[in-house]
Amino acid sequence: MTKVAILGATGYTALELIKILLRHPGVEMTALTSREETAPVDQVHPSLIGRISLPMENLSAKEVASRAECVFSCLPHAASAAVIPELLENGVKVVDFSADYRLHSPEVFKKWYEVEHPDANRLGKVPYGMPELFRKSIISANLVANPGCYPTTAILPLTPLLREKLIESRDVILDSKSGVSGGGRKPKLNYHYPECNENITTYNVGKHRHLPEINQYLSMAAGTSLEVIFTPHLTPMDRGILTAAYAKPARTNITQSEILDVLRNFYQNEPFVQIVEHLPGTKEVAFTNRCHITARVVGERIMTISVIDNLIKGASGSAVQNFNLMFGYEETLALL
C-alpha cells in the first residue's frame, strides 16, 4: 500500500481525486489538508458520507511528509512551490496540480502569474504529466507537473500533426468551451447561477494563463517557436471541455483519412485516447479519464475536435495516471 496525502482538499479536483483513490487498491489516504476547514472531509464534501471521514488538518510540509509517500498538491500557484521542496527533501514524491512547474522559464512564470517563482531553479527539469507524450520521464520522477485542462485538449490532438509536419506552426487557432467547474469552487460573480445559466461568454481573451503552457509544449512538438490564438469560453454546464483547433495544412491534398490515420497510429497503444470518426461531445467522456479526438478538412484548414472531462482527464484522472507510473502500478488502475 502507498500512503497518500492531499494538500488543499476542499476543491472540486480534490473531491474527484478522493473518489478515484477510494477505488484504488494500492492507496491508503493518510492526510487531507486545508487552511480553512477543520471538519471531517465528508462534511465538506457530502458525497463522501459513508465512504471516508478523514479530518481536514492544517499541517506543515514536514508533518505531511511523516505520514505520506506521495503527495497530491491541489494548492494554488506559488503556494504549491513554496512547500514542495521540503516534501521532496523528506523523500516524498509529488504530483502537482498547480501551474508552478509546467513552465520552463521563471520570467515567463512571473509575467503570467505576477509573482516570483518560489522554486525557480527546478523549472525546466520537472516532467510534464502527460503520459501519452512523456511517459518515460514520469516513471522515474519524484515530482510531476500535472497538465492544465485546456492544454490537454490542445496538446493531445495537435502534437502528432506537428511532429509529422502535416500542419504549419503559424496561425493556429484554438476555440475552447469549458464547464463552470473549471473556475473552481470559490464563489465568483460570473459563476453565480443567474450569471452563467442560459449564457455563454468568452473570457481572458489573449491573456489566459494556460496560453504559455500550450505554446511551450506545442513549440516542442513543432521544433520551432509557436504562438497560438486561444479563446476560452464559459458554458452553462457543470463539467467538460470541447476544443476546436484550426490549422493550415503544410502541403496540399491532405485528406481527412490521412489525418485520422496519423492520429490513430500515434495513439494506438494509449488506453485513454480514442480517435473517433464522429463529432464528439463532452457527455461521452464525462466522469472518465478519456479524451476523444476527431479531425476534419474544412476548406483550407485542418480542424481537430477534442473533448475531455476537465476534472478528470483535465486534472485528477491524469494525476492518478501519473501516480500509477511513478509507483509501479498498472497505469489504468482505478481509472477504467
N, C-alpha and C positions, 0 to 999 in steps of 0.2 A: 504493500500500500504506500502511496505517496501522500505525504501530509501537505495540504494546500491552504493558503490564506488568500483572502481577497481584500485589497485596500480600496476604500470608497465603495462600500457595498450597498448603498442606498439607491443607485440609479437603475435605469432600465437595462443597460447592458450587464450590470452586475446580477440583476434578477435572472436574466436569461442564462448567464454563466452558471449560477447556482443550480438552476433547473437541469442543465446539461450535466453538471458534475454529480448531481444526485443519482444519475443513472450510470455513472462511470464506475465500473467495478474496482478500479485501481486507485480510487481517490478517497481520502479522508479529509474533510474540511475541518480545520482546527482553529481558525481565527477569521473573523469578519470585522473590519474596522470602519469607523465613521467618526468624524469630528463633531457631528451634530446630534446623532442618535445614540442612545444608550439602551434602547429596548431590544428584546429578542427580535431576530430578523423576521419571524413570522408575524410580528405586529407591524413592522414597517412594510412588508410585502405579504398581505393576507393570503395570496395564492399559495404560500408555502406552509400554511397551517396544517399540522399533522405530518409534515414531511421533514422539517428541520426547525429548531428553535434556538440555534446558537446565538449568543448575545452579541450585539454590536459593541465594540470597545474602541476607545481612543488609545491606541498602542504606539509605542516608539518602534522604529525600524529594528532595533536590537531585540525588543520583545517579540515582534513578529517573526524574526529570524530564528528565535529559540523554539518556535512552535512549528515551523514550516520548512519544507524542502523546496517548494515552488510558491511564488507569489504572483498573483494576477493583480496588476496595478490599474485600477479604474479611476485614478486621481486625475485632476485637470492638468493641462500643460504646465510645465515648470514645477508644479508641486510634486509630480511623479519623479522627475530627475533629481529632486532635492533629497529623496530618500533611497532611491535605487542604488547609488554607490555603496551605502552602508550595508544594504541587503546582500549585494554581491561580495563584499568583503567578508561577510559571515557565511559564505558558501551556499547562498540561496540562489536558485535560478528564477528568472523573472520574465514574464510576458507583459509588456507594457502596452496598455490601450491608448495612451495619450500620443500626441504628435512629437514627444520630446526627442525620440531617437530615429524618427523617419527621415529627416532631412540631413544632408551631409555637411552643410555649411552653417557655422554659428551666426554668420552675418545674415544669411537668408532667414534663419530661425528668428533672429531679433527683428528683422524687417516685418515679418508676417505676424509674429506673436507679441511684439512690442515689449520684450523682456530679455535680459541677458540669460543665456543658457547656463543652468547650474552645473552642468557636467559636460562642458563643450569639448574637452579632449577626447571624449568617447564617440563623437559624431563621425559618421563615415565608416565606423568599424562594427556597427551593430547590424546583424542580418535583418532584412525586411521580411516580415512574417507572412509571405505569400508562398506557401509550399509548392504551388504549381510552377513557380519560377526559381525559387531559392531554397529548395528542399535540403540540399547537401550542407549548406552553411547553417541552416536551422538545427539540424540534427546535433551538431557539435557545439551549439551556442549555449552560453549562460544567460544571455539577455537577448530578447527578440522584440523588435518593434512591430506591433500588430498594425496592419494597414488601416487606413481610413475607409469608410463605407463608399463614398463616391469614387475614390481612386480605384477600388476593387472593380467597379463596373466599367471603368475606362481602361485600366491596365490589362485586364484579362483578355478582352476581345482584340485590342489593338496591338499588343506585343507581338503575336505571331505574324501579323500582316506587316509590321515594321521590320521585323527580323528577316522576313522573306522578300523585302523590298517590293511589296505589292502596292503600298501606298506611299505617297510623298510625306515628308516630315513637316512640311509647312501647311498652313491653312487647315488645321484640324479643328473641328468644331464639336463640342460636347454639349448636349442638351439633356439635362437630368431632372427627374422628378422624384421627390422623396416624401415619405410619410412623416407625420408630425413627431413621431418618437425620435427621429433623428436630431431634434433640437434638445433632447434631454428632458429630465423630469422636473427641473426647477421651473416655476411659473414664469412665463414671459407673455407680453401682450399679444404678439402675433400668433401665439399658440393657444390663446384663450378661445374657447369653443365658439363664441359668436364671431370671432375674427376669422378663424380658419375654416369653419364649416361652410360648405357650399361656395368655396372660394379657392382659387389657385393663384399664387403670386410668385414672382421672381424675387430673389434676394441676393445680396452680396455679389452683384454682377461685377466681374473683373477683380474682385478682392476676397473671394472665398479662401479660407486658409488651407483648403485641400489642393488649391491650384499649384503651388510649388512642388508638392508631393507628386502630383500627376505629371508635371513637366519633367521632374527629375528622373522618374522611372521609365517614362516613355522615351526620353532622350537616351537613356542607357540602352533601350531596345533598338532605337534607330541608329545608334552610333554617332549621333550628331545632336547639337543643341536643338531643342524643340519647345515651342510655346503654343499651347492650345488656347482656344476661346472656350471658356467654361461658364455655362449659365445654369445655376441650380434653381429649382422651383419647389415651393412647398405645396403639397397636395393634401386634400382633406381625407386622408386615410391614416390608420394607426401606424402601419409599417410597410416597408418595401421601398426599393429604388428601381427605376427604369431609366437607363441611359441610352440615348440615341447618339451615335458618333458618326460624323460625316468627314470623309477624307477624299483627297484627289488620288485617282489611280496613278501608279508610277509608270504605266505603259498602257497602250490601247488594247482593246479587245479582251480585257479581263472579264471573266464571266462569274456569275453568282455561284455556279457549281465549283469553279476553281477556288474561290474564296472559302466556301464551306469545307472543301476538301483539305485546304491548308489548316483551317481551324480544327477539323476532326483529327487530322494526323498529329497535330501539336498536343492536343488534349486527350488522345485516345486512351491513355492509361491513368487519367485523372478521375478519381471517383466522384468529385463534387462539381465538375464542369461538364455540362451536356451541350453539344451543338445540335440545334433543333432546326427543322425545316419551317415550322410555323412562326408566326409573330408572337413571341412570348409575353405573358403578363405577370404581374407581381404575385397574384394569388397562387400561381402554380409552384412558386418556390417559398411561399410564406411558411414560417416555422421550420425551415430546413437550412442546411448548410450548403445548398446547391446554388450554382449560377447557371442560368440558361442563356445561350447566346445564339443569335442567327445573324445573317448578312443578306444584303440586297445590293444590286446595282441600280441606281436611280439617276438617269441622265448621265452627267459627267462626274458623278460621285459614287464612291463606295460607302455604304451605310451599314453599320453594325448596331444591333439592339441587344442589350444585356439586362437581365433582371436578377436581383437578389433580395433576400430579407436583410434589411440594414442592421438589425440587431443580432443576427446570427452569422451568416457568411460575411456580413459587413463589420462584425465585431466579435461576439462571444464564441460563435462556432469556429471561426478561424483561429481564435485564441486557444481553444481546446485542441484543434488540429495541430497547432504548433507545440502545445504541451505534450501531446502524444509522441511527436517526433523527438522532442528533447529528452523524454524519459523512456524511450524504447517501447512504447505501447503501439499496437496497431493504429495506423493513422486515422482510421474511420471509427475507432472505438467511441461509443456514446453519441455518435453523430449520424448514424444511419437508422 
